[in-house]
């Protein structure tokens, strides 16, 4: 059994890193493992796992920063390594698992220098820069996609495709199945995309909806994430169309929103792509154009290549193009159903358990059941 085993998780402070860490923590705790989280000042505890201790260390990003910021953040990373070495000496973990983001670098480097087994988990179809700095010395590298850029030179024995762990409430949606809109029934469109996505979507989606054929527009029911400063204008635009729309800067019940949706319009960060697949929902994905190493485009293409959705560049994301694409997609009920099936087939809904198996397989002297 694994009782008495302690695993340290290290992750950047954003949801894309913390959500899969939370899913793994749940799987490990279910097996009797003690779990600690190390992150920076942005990171908080796991929403559903209040019994996981959280330790904050200094860190800072380097990529895309000015000289002064880079110098300062190198100093913060050095401080974070010292803090992490002291923390690991006290916690004495069997394995350290990093989920990317610069806050994961100090704990994982400290673990590697202390000869603690380490696992790197990459959520995207392009290995992130923090993980690239750590992967060669890692004991194992867990991947979310079959092909991940920058991992080509790693030995096959070091790489394992586990998938990207998702919260159980998201994975459960895929078990409900997908029911495409009927020929004359309502069509449910979900639009979300974080702050930068919400800005672009708020500017483009309302006029695109106005350009849809009236026969389709009157069937449409819309849920859209919008920035607070855009709410009034978007609400007025939709009201003028007679469209039933719900707009909000933040939705705290995303599992229910996925379950409701016939089609999703969104960015293609790792969490979004993984959740679309796990919930079995087709999507029109608009990759963030300035994402590091263009990883959002790689994520979107990996799903689209399997038939689970469609990709549109932001440069092509105009009201006219969006209206044409939405009209084509939403008028093809069989195509929506095929895309939903393909998206779900691309999911690895047991990713958290697979990753837990990989991690616990590195615990010295333990027999894992």
Residue pairs with C-beta under 8 A, 6 or more apart in sequence:
1 32
1 367
1 369
2 28
2 31
2 32
2 33
2 360
2 363
2 366
2 368
2 369
3 32
3 33
4 34
5 32
5 33
5 34
5 94
5 360
5 363
5 366
6 33
6 34
6 35
6 36
6 91
6 92
6 93
6 94
7 28
7 33
7 34
7 35
7 36
7 93
7 94
7 95
7 96
7 97
7 359
8 35
8 36
8 37
8 38
8 88
8 91
8 93
8 95
8 96
8 97
8 107
8 111
9 21
9 24
9 25
9 35
9 36
9 37
9 38
9 96
9 97
9 98
9 99
10 37
10 38
10 39
10 96
10 97
10 98
10 99
10 103
10 104
10 106
10 107
10 108
11 17
11 18
11 21
11 37
11 38
11 39
11 43
11 98
11 99
11 100
11 101
11 103
11 104
12 18
12 39
12 40
12 42
12 43
12 99
12 100
12 101
12 102
12 103
12 104
12 130
13 39
13 40
13 41
13 42
13 43
13 101
13 103
14 42
14 101
15 271
16 123
16 269
16 270
16 271
17 99
17 100
17 101
17 104
17 123
18 39
18 43
18 46
18 99
19 165
19 166
19 167
19 271
20 99
20 121
20 123
20 164
20 165
20 166
20 271
20 274
20 351
20 352
20 355
21 37
21 46
21 97
21 99
22 46
22 47
22 48
22 49
22 167
23 165
23 166
23 167
23 168
23 351
23 352
24 97
24 121
24 165
24 352
24 355
24 356
24 359
25 35
25 37
25 46
25 49
25 52
26 46
26 48
26 49
26 168
26 352
27 165
27 352
27 353
27 355
27 356
28 35
28 356
28 359
28 360
29 35
29 49
29 51
29 52
31 356
31 360
33 360
35 49
35 52
36 52
36 53
36 54
36 55
36 91
36 93
37 43
37 45
37 46
37 52
37 53
37 54
37 55
38 54
38 55
38 56
38 57
38 84
38 87
38 103
38 104
38 107
39 54
39 55
39 56
39 57
39 103
40 56
40 57
40 58
40 59
40 80
40 102
40 103
41 56
42 103
43 54
43 56
43 103
44 54
45 52
45 54
46 52
48 167
55 87
57 79
57 80
57 83
57 84
57 87
57 103
57 106
57 107
58 76
58 77
58 79
58 80
58 83
58 106
59 73
59 76
59 77
59 80
59 102
59 103
59 105
59 106
60 69
60 72
60 73
60 74
60 76
60 77
60 102
61 73
61 102
62 70
62 73
62 74
62 77
62 102
62 129
63 129
63 292
64 292
65 73
73 102
77 102
77 105
77 106
80 103
80 105
80 106
80 107
81 106
81 109
81 110
83 106
84 106
84 107
84 109
84 110
84 111
85 110
85 113
85 114
87 107
87 110
88 96
88 107
88 110
88 111
88 114
88 116
89 114
93 111
93 116
94 116
94 117
94 362
94 363
94 364
94 366
95 116
95 117
95 118
95 119
95 139
95 359
95 360
95 362
95 363
96 107
96 108
96 111
96 116
96 117
96 118
96 119
97 118
97 119
97 120
97 121
97 355
97 359
98 104
98 105
98 107
98 108
98 118
98 119
98 120
98 121
98 130
98 131
98 134
98 138
99 121
99 123
100 120
100 121
100 122
100 123
100 128
100 130
100 131
101 128
101 130
102 130
104 130
104 131
104 134
105 130
105 133
105 134
108 118
108 120
108 134
108 138
109 134
111 117
111 118
112 118
112 134
112 137
112 138
117 139
117 362
117 363
117 364
118 134
118 137
118 138
118 139
119 138
119 139
119 140
119 141
119 142
119 355
119 358
119 359
119 362
120 131
120 134
120 135
120 138
120 140
120 141
120 142
121 141
121 142
121 144
121 162
121 355
122 128
122 131
122 141
122 142
122 143
122 144
122 148
122 151
123 144
123 164
123 270
123 271
123 274
124 144
124 145
124 148
124 269
124 270
124 295
124 296
124 298
124 299
125 144
125 145
125 147
125 148
125 149
125 295
125 298
125 299
125 301
125 302
126 148
126 149
126 150
126 292
126 293
126 294
126 295
126 298
127 135
127 148
127 149
127 150
127 151
128 292
128 293
128 295
129 292
129 293
131 141
132 150
135 141
135 151
135 154
136 154
138 158
139 158
139 362
140 158
140 159
140 160
140 358
140 362
141 151
141 154
141 158
141 159
141 160
142 160
142 161
142 162
142 355
142 358
143 151
143 159
143 160
143 161
143 162
144 161
144 162
144 163
144 164
144 270
144 274
144 348
144 351
145 161
145 299
145 302
146 161
147 302
149 293
149 298
151 159
160 354
160 358
161 348
162 348
162 351
162 354
162 355
162 358
163 274
163 347
163 348
163 349
163 350
163 351
163 354
163 355
164 270
164 271
164 274
164 348
164 351
165 351
165 352
165 355
166 271
166 274
166 275
166 278
166 349
166 351
166 352
167 255
169 255
170 254
170 255
170 258
170 275
170 278
170 279
171 278
171 279
171 347
171 349
172 255
173 255
173 258
173 259
173 278
173 279
173 280
173 281
174 278
174 279
174 280
174 344
174 347
174 349
176 259
177 280
178 280
178 281
178 336
178 337
178 340
178 341
178 344
180 262
180 333
180 334
180 336
180 337
180 340
181 187
181 188
181 219
181 262
181 330
181 333
181 336
182 333
183 333
184 219
185 219
186 219
186 220
186 221
187 216
187 219
187 220
187 221
187 262
187 263
187 330
188 221
188 223
188 260
188 261
188 262
188 263
189 220
189 221
189 222
189 223
189 261
189 262
189 263
189 264
189 265
189 326
189 330
190 223
190 224
190 257
190 258
190 260
190 261
190 263
190 264
190 265
190 266
191 201
191 205
191 222
191 223
191 224
191 225
191 264
191 265
191 266
192 198
192 201
192 224
192 225
192 251
192 254
192 257
192 264
192 265
192 266
193 200
193 201
193 225
193 265
193 266
193 267
193 286
194 225
194 267
194 269
195 227
196 267
196 288
197 225
197 266
197 267
197 286
197 288
198 225
198 226
198 227
198 230
198 249
199 227
199 230
200 286
200 314
200 317
201 224
201 225
201 226
201 265
201 286
202 224
202 226
202 227
202 230
202 233
202 234
203 230
204 317
204 318
204 319
204 322
205 224
205 265
205 322
206 233
206 234
206 237
206 238
207 237
207 319
208 319
208 320
208 322
208 323
208 326
209 217
209 220
209 222
209 238
209 241
209 243
209 323
209 326
210 217
210 237
210 241
210 319
210 323
211 319
211 320
211 323
212 220
212 323
212 326
212 327
213 327
216 327
216 330
216 331
217 241
217 243
218 242
220 243
220 244
221 244
221 245
222 238
222 243
222 244
222 245
222 246
223 245
223 246
223 247
223 251
223 257
223 260
223 261
224 234
224 245
224 246
224 247
225 247
225 248
225 249
225 250
225 251
226 234
226 247
226 248
226 249
227 249
228 249
231 247
231 248
231 249
234 245
234 247
235 245
235 247
238 245
238 247
239 245
251 257
254 275
255 279
258 264
258 275
258 276
258 279
258 281
259 279
261 281
262 330
262 336
263 281
263 282
263 283
263 284
263 326
263 329
263 330
263 336
264 276
264 281
264 282
264 283
264 284
265 283
265 284
265 286
266 272
266 276
266 283
266 284
266 285
266 286
267 285
267 286
267 287
267 288
267 296
268 285
268 286
268 287
268 288
268 296
268 297
268 299
268 300
268 303
268 311
269 288
269 291
269 296
269 299
270 295
270 299
272 285
273 285
273 299
273 300
273 302
273 303
274 347
276 282
276 283
276 303
276 308
276 309
276 343
277 303
277 308
277 343
277 344
277 346
277 347
278 344
278 347
278 349
279 343
279 344
280 340
280 341
280 343
280 344
280 347
281 340
281 343
282 308
282 309
282 310
282 329
282 336
282 339
282 340
282 343
283 303
283 308
283 309
283 310
283 343
284 309
284 310
284 311
284 312
284 325
284 326
284 329
285 299
285 300
285 303
285 304
285 309
285 310
285 311
285 312
286 311
286 312
286 313
286 314
286 317
287 294
287 296
287 297
287 299
287 300
287 311
287 313
287 314
288 296
288 314
289 313
289 314
289 315
291 297
297 311
297 313
300 309
300 311
301 311
302 346
303 309
303 343
303 346
304 310
304 311
306 342
306 343
306 345
306 346
307 338
307 339
307 342
308 339
308 340
308 342
308 343
308 344
308 345
308 346
309 339
309 343
310 325
310 329
310 339
312 321
312 322
312 325
329 335
329 336
330 336
348 354
357 368
360 366
360 368
361 368
